[in-house]
Amino acid sequence: MKKARMFFLISMLLFLVGCSDTKETVFPTEDTKEIYELEKADSLDYAVIVKINERDRKITFKNISSGRNYTLSYDGTTSMKNRYDEEIVVGQLMEGDLVEVTFLKNKKLARKVLIDKKCTITEEVTDFTINKAASTMFYNGEQYELSGSLAILSDKEEIQLMDITEADTLRVHAVDHTVHSIVIDKGHGYIRLVNDEYFIGGFIEVGQDIIKPVTEGMLLPVPEGSYTVLITNKGYGGEKQVEVKRNKETVIDVGDLKGDEVKTGKILFLITPEGAVLSIDGKETDYSQPVELEYGIHRIVLKAEGYATLTKYIKVGQELANLEITMETGESTDSEDDEGDSTDDSDSTNGNTNTTTGTGSVSSNSAVSASHSKYSVYVDAPEGAELYLDGVYVGVVPLSFTKESGTHTITLRKSGYQTRSYSLQIDNEEKDVTYSFSALEPSGQ
């Protein structure tokens, strides 16, 4: 009896152990199946990363075919790789990246985010032209098509094409000469002068890239950053150090820059070809001997038969300097009467050598047509905003101004609201045009 009972207990023990073993083998099998189902994504897309929210572990994408935005979550099992097939973390992804994304549609969960290997990324693009009508963009010496679902990003938000101005620094993502995303890596702010009555008609130089005539009430769009600003007129002037912040207005008081003594310097022009006609500030000038000029910015125009007319700014800043200029062959143009807000080059005579030291140039994107028109541009919104055309005050909206074809920067300003700028392409058709811009947003100050 005892033996039978012992046999029964041993049998039950083996049975329980067998059941336990069976359960241990079943559960991992179910887990493996569940993980496999998670990894098997049911959707594949080609998209631009529009926004990365690391706090909520979500990424917003724009489908490059439909232009539709959608948001997916990600977790520790989401695979992310760069263009070299190297594993990366979400912090290494960037807004504007073109990616191939696979995901679970019902769960809205990204399984893989792979940066496109064919995408060309061009950074620090400052010399560019955008033709909105033709959907093209010229930069880096080549022309590109603009995608129909183009993503344009600034401060982690989507903006419109016309929000880009020549003062911005861009990062451009393109595949096969089609631009799919543009990111404003460096935006623009504004410079306003006060107590500037004496300097109206003179020049303002911001850093080494911007030279503009000083006009009454001007509001100048400038790339964000730190600058030395030079203000001059009739031999008087001086410098100010300023910090320009994105979408903010920097006010410069120049009332203390007018000195008591007019300073002048002599420039010896060495011009090729011989016999070229030189005009300085609109006046034909004999340069067979050193030319005496007041300290500051001066506009020169060179003309010669068989050579392209040359227009540039020079900065006089010492008692004596040489300025060597070689003209290029080509057809001459009658540009002397142009206002000259933009230049192809600008030279400084501050150096102690016999050659010029370039101080940069205003982008040719800002070139304005010299021809005058009998047609007008009407702006009817937002009402009550001050309007500036290429930095020059025009009036209060609603208003109109003479239509001049070309690319222009429209700036809208109103006390208590955020200043906004738009890049505007005005056609050369013989008709009036009307624009209505969005309402300005409160500044929150």
Secondary structure, 3 states (H helix, E strand, C coil): CHHHHHHHHHHHHHHHHHHHHHHHHHHHHHHHHHHHHHHCCCEEEEEEEEEEECCCCEEEEEECCCCCEEEEECCCCCEEECCCCCECCHHHCCCCCEEEEEEECCCCEEEEEEECCCCEEEEEECCEEEECCCCEEEECCEEEEEEEEEEEEECCEECCHHHCCCCCEEEEEEECCEEEEEEEEECEEEEEEECCHHHCCCEEEECCCEEEECCCCCEEEEECEEEEEEEEECCEEEEEEEEECCCCEEEEECCCCCCCCCCEEEEEEEEECCCCEEEECCEEECCCCCEEEECEEEEEEEECCCECCEEEEEEECCCEEEEEEECCECCCCCCCCCCCCCCCCEEECCCCCCCCEECCCCCHHHCECCCCCCCEEEEEECCCCEEEECCEEEEECCEEEECCCEEEEEEEECCCECCEEEEEEECCCCCCEEEECCCCCECCC
